[in-house]
Amino acid sequence: MNIRTATVEDTDVLMPIVRAYHEFEGIGSTEPERARSVAPLLSDDSVGRIWIILERGQAVGYIAVCFGYSIEFGGRDAFLDEFFLVPAARSRGLGGRVLEAVKTEVAQLGVRAMHLEVARTNLSAKKFYSKAGFRSREHFHLMSCRLGGE
């Protein structure tokens, strides 16, 4: 396994995997929308990062982290926005190794807490993230509101 920070030069490798994740999760997005959303993460480290996951030189997934700030957690925080492995790369411990590597790297960048959302019905993902140290904050409920634009 190899994991490396994605750059603009990786767009052609990355975008088909992003499309596969969006199809898997039922996220309605077009190719141009995905490209516009991913571009800042490939060119501006202050926004966040995307790492490409490779096995034997082939891209088998990606993980995207977006940066923010939290008063509650006392500093910079991050949102694990997307994490996807192609089906053939799952259930072999690869995801856990990738997640630990990314957690270590973002902690070295001064991130104090990382958050994520997972489908309530995805019990295997919930178990996976719990094993990696993520805890449900039952007192809180994530809510979202689109602003401006489309």
C-alpha positions in Angstrom: 0.0 0.0 0.0 1.1 3.5 -0.8 -0.7 6.7 0.0 0.3 10.1 -1.3 -1.1 13.6 -1.5 -2.9 14.2 -4.7 -2.1 17.2 -6.9 -3.7 18.8 -10.0 -1.7 16.3 -12.1 -3.7 13.5 -10.5 -7.1 14.8 -11.7 -7.5 12.2 -14.4 -6.7 9.3 -12.0 -8.8 10.7 -9.1 -12.0 11.8 -10.8 -13.2 8.3 -11.8 -12.8 7.1 -8.2 -14.7 10.2 -7.0 -17.5 9.4 -9.4 -17.6 5.7 -8.2 -17.9 6.9 -4.6 -20.7 9.4 -5.4 -22.5 6.6 -7.3 -22.0 4.2 -4.3 -23.5 6.8 -1.9 -26.2 8.0 -4.2 -24.8 11.6 -4.3 -26.3 13.4 -7.3 -23.4 15.3 -8.9 -22.2 15.9 -12.4 -18.6 15.6 -13.7 -18.2 19.4 -13.9 -19.6 19.8 -10.3 -17.2 17.2 -9.0 -14.3 18.7 -10.8 -15.1 22.2 -9.4 -15.4 20.8 -5.9 -12.2 18.8 -6.0 -10.0 21.4 -7.6 -9.3 23.6 -4.6 -8.2 20.5 -2.5 -5.6 19.7 -5.2 -4.2 23.2 -5.4 -4.6 24.9 -2.0 -3.3 23.1 1.1 -5.0 25.6 3.4 -8.4 24.3 2.3 -7.7 20.6 2.8 -6.1 17.6 1.1 -6.9 14.6 -0.9 -4.7 11.5 -0.7 -4.7 8.8 -3.4 -4.5 5.2 -2.2 -2.4 3.0 -4.3 -1.8 -0.8 -4.4 0.8 -2.2 -6.8 0.9 1.2 -8.5 -2.9 1.2 -9.2 -5.2 3.8 -7.6 -7.7 1.9 -5.5 -9.2 4.8 -3.5 -8.9 8.2 -2.0 -9.5 10.1 1.2 -10.4 13.8 1.4 -10.0 16.0 4.5 -11.2 19.6 4.6 -9.9 22.0 7.3 -11.8 24.3 9.6 -11.6 25.7 13.1 -13.4 24.8 16.3 -13.7 26.9 19.5 -14.9 23.8 21.3 -11.9 21.7 20.4 -9.5 24.6 20.8 -8.1 25.1 17.4 -7.9 23.8 13.9 -10.2 20.9 13.1 -10.9 18.8 10.0 -13.8 17.0 8.4 -13.1 13.7 6.8 -15.3 14.5 3.9 -14.9 11.5 1.6 -13.2 8.1 2.0 -13.6 5.4 -0.6 -11.9 2.2 -1.6 -12.9 0.2 -4.6 -14.6 -3.1 -3.6 -11.6 -5.3 -4.4 -9.5 -3.3 -1.9 -11.9 -3.6 1.0 -11.9 -6.0 4.1 -8.1 -6.5 4.1 -7.1 -3.8 6.7 -6.1 -1.3 4.0 -8.7 1.3 5.1 -7.5 1.2 8.7 -3.9 1.7 7.8 -4.9 4.6 5.5 -7.0 6.3 8.1 -4.3 6.0 10.8 -1.7 7.5 8.4 -4.0 10.4 7.5 -4.9 11.0 11.2 -1.2 11.2 12.0 -0.5 13.6 9.1 -3.3 16.0 9.9 -2.3 16.0 13.6 1.2 17.0 12.6 -0.5 19.9 10.7 -1.9 21.1 14.0 -5.4 19.7 13.7 -7.0 19.1 17.1 -10.1 17.1 16.1 -11.4 15.3 13.1 -15.1 14.8 12.3 -17.0 12.7 9.9 -20.5 11.7 9.0 -21.6 8.1 8.2 -25.0 6.8 7.1 -27.0 5.7 10.1 -27.7 2.4 8.4 -24.0 1.7 7.5 -23.2 -0.5 10.5 -19.9 -1.8 9.1 -18.6 1.7 8.5 -19.8 2.8 12.0 -17.9 -0.2 13.5 -14.8 0.7 11.4 -14.8 4.3 12.5 -15.4 3.4 16.1 -12.4 1.1 16.0 -10.4 4.0 14.7 -11.3 6.2 17.7 -14.3 8.1 16.4 -17.2 8.5 18.8 -20.8 9.3 18.1 -21.8 12.6 19.7 -25.4 11.6 20.3 -26.1 14.9 22.0 -25.6 16.7 18.7 -27.2 16.3 15.3 -25.4 17.4 12.2 -27.5 19.8 10.1 -26.6 21.4 6.8 -27.8 24.3 4.7 -26.7 25.1 1.2 -25.7 28.8 0.8 -25.6 30.8 -2.4 -24.9 29.5 -5.9 -26.8 26.6 -7.2 
